[in-house]
């Protein structure tokens, strides 16, 4: 006969609750930890902004300009750090404008490179799943000759748009989880 404690352990083993919320946008949530980094750091003219919508979604929007050798806009969120030992993927519920973006993560505040993966957005709400092992190393738009993400932690997460053309963009984000 199964006692109550064993029953709960069995339920926990078979449920898919092995997830941790990195960020959940809500009306009362502060987004001051999200920072814009545009191509103006190297003389470009792109302009992005991040704000919270009335219905509680993070909105990353702006204009990408190719003027002055520009061409990208990004938003980054730094946090204390999450151990990735028991997780295999990032799960992000978002809605876009049909354009291609790049998800980027960092495993250490001291790393000069990020790990990235490109994705095309849907104009409808969709939960995207990104296996951590599929994120490849990049620095200043170049793929590096080092292994894909295999680190033990994540300390930064962000989104970048840089499709080599001038364009307006808008990405709505509901929540970000690691599973």
C-alpha positions as CSV (number, residue, x, y, z in Angstrom):
1,X,0.0,0.0,0.0
2,X,1.3,3.5,-0.9
3,X,1.4,6.0,1.9
4,X,0.6,9.7,1.3
5,X,4.3,10.8,1.2
6,X,5.2,8.1,-1.4
7,X,2.1,9.2,-3.4
8,X,3.3,12.8,-3.5
9,X,6.8,11.7,-4.5
10,X,5.3,9.7,-7.4
11,X,3.2,12.7,-8.5
12,X,6.2,14.9,-8.4
13,X,8.3,12.5,-10.5
14,X,5.7,12.2,-13.2
15,X,4.6,15.9,-13.3
16,X,6.5,18.4,-15.5
17,X,7.0,20.9,-12.7
18,X,10.8,21.1,-13.2
19,X,10.7,24.7,-14.2
20,X,11.9,27.9,-12.7
21,X,10.5,31.4,-13.8
22,X,13.3,33.8,-14.7
23,X,11.0,36.7,-15.4
24,X,7.2,37.1,-15.5
25,X,5.9,40.4,-16.8
26,X,3.0,41.7,-14.8
27,X,1.3,45.1,-14.4
28,X,2.9,45.7,-11.0
29,X,6.3,44.3,-12.0
30,X,9.3,46.6,-12.3
31,X,11.4,46.2,-15.4
32,X,14.2,48.5,-14.3
33,X,16.6,45.5,-14.6
34,X,16.1,45.4,-18.4
35,X,18.7,47.5,-20.3
36,X,18.8,48.6,-23.9
37,X,22.1,48.3,-25.8
38,X,21.8,49.7,-29.3
39,X,24.4,50.1,-32.1
40,X,24.9,53.7,-30.8
41,X,27.7,52.2,-28.6
42,X,29.7,52.1,-31.9
43,X,28.2,55.2,-33.6
44,X,25.0,53.7,-35.1
45,X,21.6,55.3,-35.1
46,X,19.2,52.4,-34.1
47,X,16.9,53.0,-31.2
48,X,15.1,50.5,-29.0
49,X,13.1,50.8,-25.8
50,X,11.7,48.4,-23.3
51,X,8.5,49.0,-21.3
52,X,5.6,47.3,-19.6
53,X,2.2,47.3,-21.4
54,X,-1.1,48.0,-19.7
55,X,-2.0,44.3,-19.8
56,X,1.3,43.2,-18.2
57,X,3.6,42.3,-21.1
58,X,7.1,43.4,-21.7
59,X,7.4,45.3,-25.0
60,X,10.8,45.6,-26.8
61,X,10.3,47.9,-29.7
62,X,12.1,50.5,-31.8
63,X,13.8,51.1,-35.1
64,X,16.9,49.5,-36.6
65,X,18.9,51.9,-38.7
66,X,21.9,51.1,-41.0
67,X,23.1,54.7,-40.8
68,X,26.7,55.2,-39.5
69,X,27.5,51.5,-39.8
70,X,24.7,50.6,-37.4
71,X,22.2,47.8,-37.6
72,X,21.1,46.3,-34.3
73,X,19.1,46.9,-31.2
74,X,19.1,44.7,-28.1
75,X,17.7,44.4,-24.6
76,X,19.4,42.6,-21.7
77,X,18.3,41.4,-18.3
78,X,21.0,40.6,-15.7
79,X,20.2,38.5,-12.6
80,X,21.9,36.8,-9.7
81,X,22.3,33.6,-11.6
82,X,20.6,30.3,-12.1
83,X,22.2,26.9,-11.9
84,X,21.4,25.0,-15.1
85,X,22.3,21.5,-13.9
86,X,18.7,20.3,-13.7
87,X,17.4,22.2,-16.8
88,X,17.6,21.5,-20.5
89,X,15.7,24.4,-22.2
90,X,14.4,27.9,-22.0
91,X,10.7,28.4,-22.5
92,X,9.5,31.9,-23.6
93,X,5.9,32.9,-24.3
94,X,6.0,35.8,-26.7
95,X,4.4,37.4,-29.7
96,X,6.2,39.2,-32.5
97,X,6.0,41.0,-35.7
98,X,7.1,38.1,-38.0
99,X,10.7,39.2,-38.0
100,X,13.8,37.2,-36.9
101,X,15.3,37.9,-33.5
102,X,18.2,36.4,-31.6
103,X,17.9,35.1,-28.0
104,X,21.2,35.5,-26.1
105,X,22.4,34.3,-22.8
106,X,25.6,34.6,-20.8
107,X,27.0,32.1,-18.4
108,X,29.2,34.5,-16.5
109,X,29.4,38.3,-16.0
110,X,33.1,38.0,-17.0
111,X,32.5,36.4,-20.4
112,X,33.0,38.6,-23.4
113,X,30.8,36.3,-25.6
114,X,27.2,35.2,-25.4
115,X,25.4,32.1,-26.5
116,X,22.7,32.7,-29.1
117,X,20.0,31.2,-31.2
118,X,17.9,32.9,-34.0
119,X,14.2,32.5,-34.1
120,X,11.4,33.9,-36.3
121,X,8.5,35.3,-34.4
122,X,4.8,34.6,-34.9
123,X,2.2,37.4,-34.9
124,X,0.2,35.2,-32.4
125,X,1.1,34.3,-28.9
126,X,3.4,31.3,-28.9
127,X,5.6,29.5,-26.4
128,X,9.0,29.0,-27.9
129,X,11.3,26.3,-26.5
130,X,15.1,26.7,-26.9
131,X,17.3,23.7,-25.9
132,X,20.3,25.1,-24.0
133,X,22.7,22.8,-25.9
134,X,21.6,24.5,-29.2
135,X,22.8,27.9,-28.2
136,X,26.0,28.7,-30.0
137,X,28.8,31.1,-29.0
138,X,28.9,34.6,-30.6
139,X,30.8,37.8,-30.1
140,X,30.0,41.0,-32.0
141,X,28.0,39.1,-34.6
142,X,30.6,36.4,-35.2
143,X,30.2,32.7,-34.4
144,X,33.2,31.6,-32.2
145,X,35.0,28.3,-32.6
146,X,34.2,27.0,-29.1
147,X,31.6,24.5,-28.0
148,X,27.9,25.4,-27.7
149,X,26.4,26.2,-24.3
150,X,27.5,23.6,-21.7
151,X,27.9,25.8,-18.7
152,X,26.5,25.4,-15.2
153,X,24.7,28.7,-14.9
154,X,23.0,31.6,-16.7
155,X,23.4,35.2,-15.4
156,X,22.1,37.2,-18.3
157,X,19.4,36.9,-20.9
158,X,18.5,39.1,-23.8
159,X,17.0,39.7,-27.3
160,X,18.6,41.2,-30.3
161,X,17.4,42.3,-33.7
162,X,19.9,42.9,-36.5
163,X,18.6,41.7,-39.9
164,X,20.9,43.8,-42.0
165,X,18.1,46.1,-43.1
166,X,16.4,49.2,-41.7
167,X,13.1,48.3,-40.0
168,X,10.7,48.9,-37.2
169,X,10.3,46.1,-34.7
170,X,8.1,45.0,-31.8
171,X,8.4,42.0,-29.6
172,X,5.9,41.3,-26.7
173,X,7.1,39.0,-24.0
174,X,4.9,37.3,-21.4
175,X,7.2,35.1,-19.4
176,X,10.6,33.4,-19.4
177,X,11.2,30.1,-17.8
178,X,13.9,27.5,-17.6
179,X,12.9,23.9,-17.7
